[in-house]
Amino acid sequence: MAGTPLWAWAAVVAVALALIALDLVLHRDPKAVSMREAGLMSAGYLAVGLAFGAVLWSARGAEDGGEYFAGYLIEKALSLDNVFVFALILSAFAIPAELQHRVLMWGVIGAIAFRAAFIAVGAVALDRFDVVAYLLGALLIWSGIAMARGHEPRINPQRSRALRLVGRVLPFTDGLRGSRFTVREVGRRMATPLLAALVAIETADVIFALDSVPAIFAITEDPFIVFTANVFAILGLRALYFLLAGAIPRFRYLKAGLASLLVLVGVKMLLTDVGKLPVWVSLGAVVVVLAVSIGASLAAERREGTA
């Protein structure tokens, strides 16, 4: 973390906490999130993420700014795949629309905390052990190939080991208890399906982070850039969920694009000792791959719609 002043870290954390606090205040009462509200929220979080990138570019130069934008785009793109899994989890636990934002909000808070710890450990490991870069590169290539072949890790939220562990400590109620995660009944503390859904989402995010965090480390080893790219992308994840959950299946070629991105950044990490690609190459590759995969998906939808 050397090279980045403490005040910069504090400022980013303060902005993230302020956005989370504002979101919690605006959604303190259970209610379904409309498409219009989700669109405005997504636009707002996107504006914050892009604004931070512009500030970083101005303060630290084009290379750091380009690395941030490349990492931000990768995390945003991988988040699209996460949205579909979150929809499955919320459906599996029958979480009503008016309570979904509460679960996702606390899920985002947990995701940021976990990513921060993961990034801190990863930065130290990469700095001390050269072999870690090769291991992460190989992991990214393997993940990309598995995604392309449809062999991604299966997530069964109702058979999660994490849920079984929670159940040993807090037995689950037979149904929801309003917006509460736990309640006291029959003389003991019990967990509601809302907590079960939250645990399942956090477990899924741990699996997602095994791809996304190393992918950004393949772009840059600066922990400040890796952290900020993750934070500003993840903050808008729940808004993205409400905006795109029903439309994700339409992006049929997105998974192939994400798979190729993971392979590309994995190869880049393996070739670190050979030479470092200019940042514009990395950023350009991310933009082109995402544009082609999304554009091809929408074109296919239009062709089928007119057939």
C-alpha positions in Angstrom: 0.0 0.0 0.0 3.1 2.2 -0.1 2.9 5.1 -2.5 -0.7 6.0 -1.7 -1.1 8.5 1.2 -3.4 7.5 4.1 -5.7 10.4 3.5 -6.5 9.0 0.0 -7.5 5.6 1.5 -9.6 7.4 4.1 -11.3 9.6 1.5 -12.3 6.6 -0.6 -13.7 4.7 2.5 -15.5 7.9 3.6 -17.2 8.3 0.2 -18.2 4.6 0.1 -19.6 4.8 3.7 -21.5 8.0 2.8 -23.0 6.3 -0.3 -24.0 3.3 1.7 -25.5 5.4 4.5 -27.5 7.5 2.0 -28.8 4.3 0.4 -29.8 2.9 3.7 -31.7 6.1 4.6 -33.5 6.3 1.3 -34.5 2.6 1.6 -35.2 2.4 5.3 -38.8 1.4 4.7 -39.3 -1.9 2.8 -40.4 -1.3 -0.8 -39.9 -2.7 -4.2 -37.4 -0.9 -6.4 -38.9 0.3 -9.6 -37.1 0.2 -13.0 -36.9 4.0 -13.0 -35.4 4.1 -9.6 -32.9 1.4 -10.5 -31.9 3.2 -13.6 -31.3 6.5 -11.7 -29.3 4.6 -9.0 -27.2 2.8 -11.6 -26.5 6.1 -13.4 -25.5 7.7 -10.2 -23.1 5.0 -9.1 -21.7 4.9 -12.6 -21.1 8.6 -12.5 -19.3 8.3 -9.2 -17.1 5.5 -10.5 -16.2 7.4 -13.6 -15.6 10.6 -11.7 -13.2 8.9 -9.4 -11.3 7.5 -12.4 -11.1 11.0 -13.9 -9.7 12.4 -10.6 -7.2 9.5 -10.4 -6.2 10.1 -14.1 -5.6 13.8 -13.4 -3.7 13.3 -10.1 -1.6 10.3 -11.0 -1.4 10.2 -14.8 -2.8 8.2 -17.7 -1.2 4.9 -16.7 -2.8 4.7 -13.3 -6.1 6.1 -14.6 -6.2 3.6 -17.5 -5.4 0.7 -15.1 -8.3 1.9 -12.9 -10.8 2.0 -15.8 -9.7 -1.4 -17.1 -10.2 -2.9 -13.6 -13.5 -1.1 -13.1 -14.8 -2.4 -16.4 -13.7 -5.9 -15.7 -15.4 -5.9 -12.3 -18.6 -4.3 -13.8 -18.7 -6.9 -16.5 -18.2 -9.8 -14.1 -21.0 -8.3 -12.0 -23.4 -8.9 -14.8 -22.8 -12.6 -14.4 -23.3 -12.3 -10.7 -26.7 -10.7 -11.1 -28.2 -13.9 -12.5 -27.0 -15.9 -9.6 -28.3 -13.4 -7.1 -31.7 -13.6 -8.8 -31.7 -17.4 -8.4 -30.8 -17.1 -4.7 -33.5 -14.6 -3.9 -36.0 -16.7 -5.8 -34.9 -19.9 -4.0 -35.6 -18.3 -0.6 -38.8 -16.7 -1.8 -37.6 -13.2 -0.8 -40.4 -10.7 -1.8 -39.5 -7.7 -4.0 -39.9 -5.2 -1.2 -37.2 -7.0 0.9 -34.7 -7.8 -1.8 -32.9 -4.4 -1.6 -32.3 -4.9 2.1 -30.6 -8.3 1.5 -28.5 -7.0 -1.4 -27.5 -3.9 0.5 -26.0 -5.8 3.4 -24.6 -8.2 0.9 -22.7 -5.4 -0.8 -21.4 -4.2 2.6 -20.1 -7.7 3.3 -18.6 -8.0 -0.2 -16.6 -4.8 0.2 -15.2 -6.0 3.6 -14.3 -9.4 2.2 -12.7 -7.9 -1.0 -10.7 -5.5 1.2 -9.2 -8.4 3.2 -8.6 -10.4 0.0 -6.9 -7.5 -1.7 -4.7 -6.9 1.3 -3.6 -10.5 1.5 -3.1 -10.7 -2.3 -1.0 -7.5 -2.4 1.4 -8.8 0.3 1.6 -12.3 -1.3 2.4 -10.8 -4.8 5.0 -8.6 -3.3 6.8 -11.3 -1.3 6.3 -14.4 -3.5 6.8 -14.3 -7.3 5.1 -17.6 -7.7 1.8 -16.2 -6.7 1.5 -14.2 -9.9 1.9 -17.4 -11.9 -0.6 -19.2 -9.7 -3.2 -16.5 -10.1 -2.5 -16.3 -13.9 -3.1 -20.1 -14.2 -6.3 -19.7 -12.0 -7.7 -17.0 -14.3 -7.0 -19.1 -17.5 -8.6 -22.2 -15.9 -11.6 -20.1 -14.8 -12.0 -18.6 -18.3 -11.8 -22.0 -20.0 -14.3 -23.5 -17.5 -16.7 -20.6 -18.0 -16.5 -20.9 -21.8 -17.2 -24.7 -21.6 -20.1 -24.1 -19.1 -18.3 -25.8 -16.2 -18.5 -23.0 -13.7 -18.9 -23.8 -10.0 -22.5 -24.7 -9.2 -24.1 -22.7 -6.4 -27.0 -24.5 -4.7 -28.0 -21.9 -2.1 -30.2 -24.3 -0.1 -27.4 -26.8 0.3 -24.6 -24.4 1.2 -22.1 -25.5 3.9 -22.2 -21.9 5.2 -25.9 -22.2 5.7 -25.5 -25.5 7.5 -23.0 -23.9 9.8 -25.3 -21.0 10.6 -28.1 -23.5 11.2 -26.1 -25.2 13.9 -25.8 -21.9 15.8 -29.1 -20.3 14.9 -32.0 -22.6 13.9 -34.1 -21.2 11.0 -37.7 -20.0 11.4 -40.4 -21.6 9.2 -40.9 -18.3 7.3 -40.1 -14.6 7.0 -40.5 -12.3 10.0 -40.9 -9.0 8.2 -37.5 -7.3 7.4 -35.6 -8.9 10.3 -32.6 -11.2 9.9 -33.0 -12.8 13.3 -35.8 -13.0 15.9 -36.2 -14.4 19.4 -38.8 -17.1 19.5 -39.5 -20.0 21.9 -36.9 -18.7 24.2 -34.0 -18.6 21.8 -32.5 -16.6 18.9 -33.4 -17.8 15.5 -32.5 -16.9 11.9 -35.0 -16.0 9.2 -34.9 -16.9 5.5 -33.7 -13.3 5.0 -30.5 -14.2 6.8 -30.3 -17.4 4.9 -30.4 -15.5 1.6 -27.8 -13.1 2.8 -25.4 -15.9 3.8 -26.0 -17.5 0.4 -25.2 -14.3 -1.5 -22.1 -13.7 0.6 -20.9 -17.3 -0.2 -21.5 -16.7 -3.9 -19.5 -13.5 -3.8 -16.6 -15.3 -2.2 -16.6 -17.6 -5.3 -17.0 -14.6 -7.7 -14.1 -12.8 -6.0 -11.7 -15.7 -6.9 -12.1 -14.5 -10.5 -12.6 -10.8 -10.3 -9.9 -9.7 -7.8 -7.0 -11.7 -9.5 -8.3 -10.3 -12.8 -7.7 -6.8 -11.6 -4.3 -7.7 -10.1 -3.4 -8.9 -13.6 -4.0 -5.3 -14.8 -2.1 -3.7 -11.9 -0.5 -4.7 -8.6 -1.3 -1.3 -7.0 -3.6 -2.3 -4.1 -5.2 1.2 -4.1 -6.3 0.9 -7.7 -7.5 -2.7 -7.2 -9.5 -1.7 -4.1 -11.1 1.4 -5.6 -12.0 -0.4 -8.9 -13.7 -3.1 -6.8 -15.5 -0.7 -4.4 -16.9 1.6 -7.0 -18.1 -1.3 -9.2 -19.6 -3.2 -6.4 -21.5 -0.2 -4.9 -23.7 -0.2 -7.9 -24.3 -3.9 -8.0 -27.7 -4.0 -6.3 -29.0 -1.2 -8.6 -27.7 -3.2 -11.5 -29.5 -6.2 -10.2 -32.9 -4.4 -10.2 -32.2 -3.0 -13.6 -31.0 -6.1 -15.4 -32.0 -9.2 -13.5 -34.7 -10.1 -16.0 -32.6 -9.1 -19.0 -29.4 -11.0 -18.3 -30.4 -14.1 -20.4 -30.6 -11.9 -23.4 -26.9 -11.3 -23.4 -26.2 -14.8 -24.7 -22.6 -14.0 -25.8 -21.6 -12.2 -22.6 -20.3 -15.3 -20.9 -18.0 -16.1 -23.9 -16.7 -12.5 -23.7 -16.1 -12.7 -20.0 -14.4 -16.1 -20.5 -12.0 -14.6 -23.1 -11.3 -11.7 -20.8 -10.3 -14.0 -17.9 -8.0 -15.9 -20.3 -6.4 -12.7 -21.6 -5.7 -11.2 -18.2 -4.4 -14.6 -17.0 -2.0 -14.8 -19.9 -0.9 -11.2 -19.2 -0.2 -12.1 -15.6 1.9 -15.2 -16.7 3.9 -13.0 -19.0 4.7 -10.3 -16.4 8.4 -11.1 -16.4 8.6 -11.0 -20.2 7.3 -7.5 -20.4 4.4 -5.2 -19.4 1.8 -4.3 -22.0 1.0 -0.6 -22.3 -2.1 0.3 -20.3 -4.0 1.4 -23.4 -3.7 -2.1 -24.8 -5.2 -3.7 -21.7 -8.0 -1.1 -21.5 -8.7 -1.3 -25.2 -8.9 -5.1 -25.1 -11.4 -5.0 -22.3 -13.6 -2.4 -24.1 -13.4 -4.3 -27.4 -14.3 -7.7 -25.9 -17.2 -6.4 -24.0 -18.5 -4.3 -26.9 -18.3 -7.2 -29.3 -20.0 -9.7 -26.9 -22.8 -7.4 -25.9 -23.3 -6.0 -29.4 -23.4 -9.5 -30.9 -26.0 -10.5 -28.2 -28.3 -7.6 -29.0 -27.9 -8.2 -32.8 -28.9 -11.8 -32.3 -32.0 -10.7 -30.3 -33.0 -8.3 -33.1 -32.6 -10.9 -35.8 -34.8 -13.4 -33.9 -37.3 -10.6 -33.2 -37.7 -9.9 -36.9 -37.6 -13.5 -38.1 
